[in-house]
Amino acid sequence: MAFQEEADVRAVVPRDPYARGVVPPQPFAAVAPVEGEFVAVMQVTIPERNLQLEHYGSRAFPEGAIAELVVTDEPEARPGVRVRQAAYLGFLRISRGGVVVVGERCVLAGQPLGPVVGFDASHEPNHYSIVVRGSLQHGAERGVQLGHRVAFLLTFGSTTHAGGG
């Protein structure tokens, strides 16, 4: 195949397996919890934010990374979908790095917040936003405080999988 023909094929067929739809909805057998604490609390809700969620079902967050935690109440929110409404809880410093997976439970200060529904990269490379389904209240309305802990826990049925220690 000529070089130009190969380039044309690469342009038409995405290299990313998520974009090609070949990654199953839940490819993980076990995932260690990712944990962090709030370093900034926000007081913003945007009814017409229109976040375009990435098509990826997981994202890696290394220890020390900063991530934004966003909530939507839209029932159809999932990877690849545009989310109209968003409430901003604040920014987390990741204290225990790892992989955050769509479907994981997000726990805020020991209380369930909701499932992870996707990721927004509109502010990359500065930070990723982790989008969770829950009630549309920003961080100040929820009483979020600096230092409040957040954990992302992968569950299958009633069993939490926390492989890797």
N, C-alpha and C positions, 0 to 999 in steps of 0.2 A: 504494500500500500504506500502511496506517495506521502511525503511529509504533510502536505496541505490536507489531504484526505484524512489522515490520522488526527490532525488538529480539528477538523470539522466534526469528526466523530466524538472527540473529547468535549467539544462545545455543546453537543446535543445530549450526550449521556452524562449526567452528573456523576462525579467521582464519589460523592458522599453517600454512604449506604442508607442514611436516614432519608435523604432527598429521593433516592431511588426506591424507597419503600421496602427494602429487603431486611431491615432490622425488625424483629418481632416487637410487639407492644411492651413486653416485659422480658428483656434479655438477661436480667441479673438473677443469679441464684442466691446471692448474699451481698449485702452492702453495709459497711461500717457506718455508724451514725456520723453525720457532719454536725459540728457544734460551733456556736459563736456567741458574741455578746454585742449588745447595742452600743455604738459609739456616737450615734446621732439619732435623735427622735424627730420625726416630721409631723406636720399638722396640715397636710394637703390632701384633698380629694378632688379628682378631676373627672367630671361626668362624661366628657368627650375626649378622653386621652387617646383612644385608638392605638393601643399598643399592638404591634405585630409580633406575636409569639414565634420564637424560633421553631423550626420543625424538629429539633433535637429532643430526645426523650431524657437526656441526662447532660450534666455539665460538671466538670471538675473544678473544685474550689480549693486551692492550696492553703495551708496554714498561713495566716497573716493577711490573706486577701480581704478586700472590702467588697461586700455585696449589699445591694439594696433589697429590702423586703417589701413587696407590693401585694395588695389584696384586691381581688375582684369578686363580685357576687354573681357573675354570669355563669349559668349552668353549662353552657356549651364551650367554655374555655378549655383549650387543649393545645398541644403543639401545632403550629402552623396556622392558628386561627387569630383573627384580629379581636382584641378585647377593648370594648368601648370605655367602660368605667374602671377607674383605678383609685385606690386609696393607698397612701404611702405611709408605711410604719416607720421607716428609718433605715439607717445603715448599720450593718453588722461587721465586726472583725471576726474572721473565721479563726477559731482557736484550735479546732481539730479538723484538719482538712480531709477531703475525700471527694466522693461523687454524690451529688444531689440528683435524685431520680424523680421524674413525673410520677405521681401517685403516692409518694412518700407523705407521711404525716408530718406536719410542721407543729412543733410544740413550743409555745412562748411562755416563759416564766412558769413552767410546769403545767400549763393549761393547753389543751388542743386548740390550734388555730384553724387548721383545715389542710386539705391535700395540696401538694404542689401540682400546678396545672401547666406550668411552662416557664420559659426564660425569655427575657427581653434583652437584646444586645444593642439598643439604640445609643447607649453611652459608652460602649466598648471603644478603646481599650481601658478607659477609666474604671468601669465596673460593669458587672452583669446585674440584672434585676431578676430575683426569684419571685415568681408570681404564684400566689396561693389563693384557693377559693375559700371565701369566708364572708362575714358581714362587712359591708362597705363603711368601715370606720378607720380613720387615720391613727397614727401612733399616739398622739396626745389624747384623742378621744378614748382610746383603749387603756390609757394609764401607763403606757410603755415608759420605762425609765432607763437612763444610761446604765449599762451593766446588766440589764435583764438578759437572761440566757435564752437562746433559741437552739433547738435540735431538730434535725431532719431524720426521720426514722422510717425505714422501709419495712412494710408489713405485708404478709401474705396470709389472708384469713385473720386469725388471731395471734399469729406467731411473728415476733419481731426477729428479723435476720440481721445480726450485727457481726458479720464475719470479719476477720482480720484484727480483732482485739480492739 
